[in-house]
Amino acid sequence: MLTRAERPPRPVTARRGRGVGSVLLLLVLYGLVLALGDSRAGSVADVGGKLATAKVLAEGDAASMDIGYWAEDLDPDGVFHPLANTGAFGDDWVQGTSAPYSLLTGALWRLGGPAGVALLSMLAAAAAALAAGRLGHRLGAGDGRLAFWIVGLAGPVAVYAVDGWEHAPGLALVLWGIVLGLEADRPVAAAAAGALLTSSTLLRADLGAYVLAFGVACLVVGPVRRRWLRRPVCLAAAALGAFVPLIANGILERQLLGTGVRDARASAGVSGAGHDIGQRITDAFLTGTGLFPDEAPLALAAGVALLGALLVLAARVAHAPWATDQLTRVAGVLAVLLYGVRLLDGLGFVPGAVAAMPLVVLAAFASRDDDTRVMLGTALGAVPLVWMLQWSGNHVPQWGGRYLLLTTVLLSIVATVTIAERGVRAGPMPLLLGLTVAVAVFGLLWHVQRTDIVGAAAAAVTATPEDSVVVSLHPQLGREFGAWYRDTRWLSADPTSVDEALGVARRAEPEHIVVVERPSTGATAVTVPGYQLTGEASVPYLGGDLLTRTWTRG
């Protein structure tokens, strides 16, 4: 392992190697991906819920998170609410999980529709790339240009940059908080670091684990700890800055809803910690190294094998004596074979953090100074806590371990130190970089394909006759089509509750009831008493067509 003699913090220039031109080019590339896809859809159904909230706020009360429910009188408990996982807060139906984000995206929808919401993620991803470049330069990876482009374009950040989700904004806030936290030599900068780090947790609760890990890492690494302790005024300013967003957000949520949305989400995560240990272990393997969107033991083992192969390649780059020529060749063939099988399997999710950003393994062989140790401590120290607190199950439909996004980014920045020290042509370095670029392109192509398919399906399914109620037997479909929320009356059910949902629909006395099924999961023998089957259509969709049957009162 290479070590670096302790040195003073590297002076940082904000614009060096990362000018306005680079940011504009990055935004243009994001915009191209957004234009090729459908901005009304996202990478998963969660994005649809965010878009639905933004749309309702833009079209109605901009100071309310209530998305409403057309069948509230018929279904007061919201069992069949169109958007799955909608919470009831008093008289309000709430899908958004962050009040500031919801209010801001509502204003952006008013300006540019769903593309306006995506613009926030694009700008945030560019800001995150700038922070990555600044950190890369600080750690010794040249002028930071490589870290800027690798984080901004060659990893999971690029996918979340074109999603209407809090991931990119939260990442930008926490990265700039880390930048200022490492550089802080004035009370104003320290207060800004505290405010940014806390604000990130208000957008993404999972970032709280990283903020905690960053604080612990700063205390553990002696020179960094002494740097802070020598400036007690800065330490007090950071603490004060951290409390201001918490207080402001608490006041805002209680003014809007009478309670805290983020408080409820965080409490749910903490209460679930430690449960379903077997499932959580599976989730850890899937989100950490998963190459295939599958929880089967063989698929998980393939991800672990990929990690081993990548580590051998990285060790060869660092001239580790145990990484022999023969072992390196075997590892290279195995890595290419595994990625080849995944690519040939077709566009889709790559759920593991390492699998979606293979060059992160180079971080294990980077030279280490005090700041690098803080970065590694933050990136890796938070992982067990994230795995313990994240939702249990259902982690297949995600890209690059989204709860581990900051780990991926921080390790990528540290990896650029190895690249700068060894050179882009050192040993199997071109292979690691090539695999990283290949899987990044794969992810962006998948995002374009997925959003186009979802958008076309949503337009077809919601093109119902006048005076219709849609009953979907695919519960997440209504939220997946969130950008079309309230364009038609919609109920979300499943095959086990279809009779109750149809009862609610019939009591609304519409002229037509449209039942949406997924034959690939087994068709349900649905009949609607008092209505006659008058139409049937098949709509192309993800993983198999949707079947829509139109029943007309008669």
Secondary structure, DSSP 8 states (H G I E B T S, - for coil): -------------SSTT--HHHHHHHHHHHHHHHHHS-TTS-SSHHHHHHHHHHHHHHHS-TT------TTTTT-TT-TT-SSTT-EEETTEEE--S-HHHHHHHHHHHHHHHHHHHHHHHHHHHHHHHHHHHHHHHHHTSTTSHHHHHHHHHSSHHHHHTTSSSSHHHHHHHHHHHHHHHHH--SHHHHHHHHHHHHHHHHH-TTHHHHHHHHHHHHHHSHHHHHHHHT-HHHHHHHHHHHHHHHHHHHHHHHHHHSS-HHHHHHHHHHHHTTSSHHHHHHHHHHHHH--SS--SHHHHHHHHHHHHHHHHHHHHHTT-TTS-HHHHHHHHHHHHHHHHHHHHT-S-----HHHH-GGGGGGGGS---HHHHHHHHHHHHTHHHHHHHS-SS--SSSSS-GGGHHHHHHHHHHHHHHHHHH-TTSTTHHHHHHHHHHHHHHHHHHHHHHHHHHHHHHHHHT---SSEEEEESSTTHHHHTGGGTTSSEEEE--TTSHHHHHHHHHHT--SEEEEEE-GGG-------TTEEEEEEEEE--TTS-EEEEEEEE-
